[in-house]
Amino acid sequence: MSALAVARAALRGLDAVLLRVELALAALALIIATGSIAIGVFFRTLLDDPLAWTNELAVLGLVWLTFLGASAVFKERGHIAVDAISFLLPAPARRVLGLALIATMGVAIAIVGWHMLTLLPLQHRKMISGLDLPRSWHGAPVLWMSASMAASALRQFLDPPADAADAADGVRATG
């Protein structure tokens, strides 16, 4: 087995594990956000005694849900793509375009992650009011998403879809 085949297999396995973890954490973040909003509404409207922490916890849950969800959707190639031009290209050109898009996305996301690494120490010094947690909890899912999506982009680049026509496709509207 070649080194490239071993790398492909390892990246496929890593992608699968990260996808399961991201989906589970995103579901938990959705439950936390929904629950804290419900608790906040209950206390604010029915008991006329608002809780300060419910809004902050809901925001934190939605931040985690957004970035973990984005990473999970990227792994499944589920982001919406405008393919008006790529649809007109021959299959080899679509494959090259698809690989270029994956490489561009991987590099852009790695840059986002690099910048988040510089911001996390600054965020960590400030606290989230009402939760007594550092603000770096808002930046952590961005860093996770960046690392996870960059690894997934590398996997997609080294192990593109077998069908060249799928290389540049996202979600396509049909009708």
Stockholm file with secondary structure:
# STOCKHOLM 1.0

chainA/1-175         MSALAVARAALRGLDAVLLRVELALAALALIIATGSIAIGVFFRTLLDDPLAWTNELAVLGLVWLTFLGASAVFKERGHIAVDAISFLLPAPARRVLGLALIATMGVAIAIVGWHMLTLLPLQHRKMISGLDLPRSWHGAPVLWMSASMAASALRQFLDPPADAADAADGVRATG
#=GR chainA/1-175 SS CCHHHHHHHHHHHHHHHHHHHHHHHHHHHHHHHHHHHHHHHIIIIISSCCCTHHHHHHHHHHHHHHHHHHHHHHHTTCSBCCCTTGGGSCHHHHHHHHHHHHHHHHHHHHHHHHHHHHHHHHHHTSEETTTTEETHHHHHHHHHHHHHHHHHHHHHHHSCCSSGGGTTCCBCCCC
#=GC SS_cons         CCHHHHHHHHHHHHHHHHHHHHHHHHHHHHHHHHHHHHHHHIIIIISSCCCTHHHHHHHHHHHHHHHHHHHHHHHTTCSBCCCTTGGGSCHHHHHHHHHHHHHHHHHHHHHHHHHHHHHHHHHHTSEETTTTEETHHHHHHHHHHHHHHHHHHHHHHHSCCSSGGGTTCCBCCCC
//
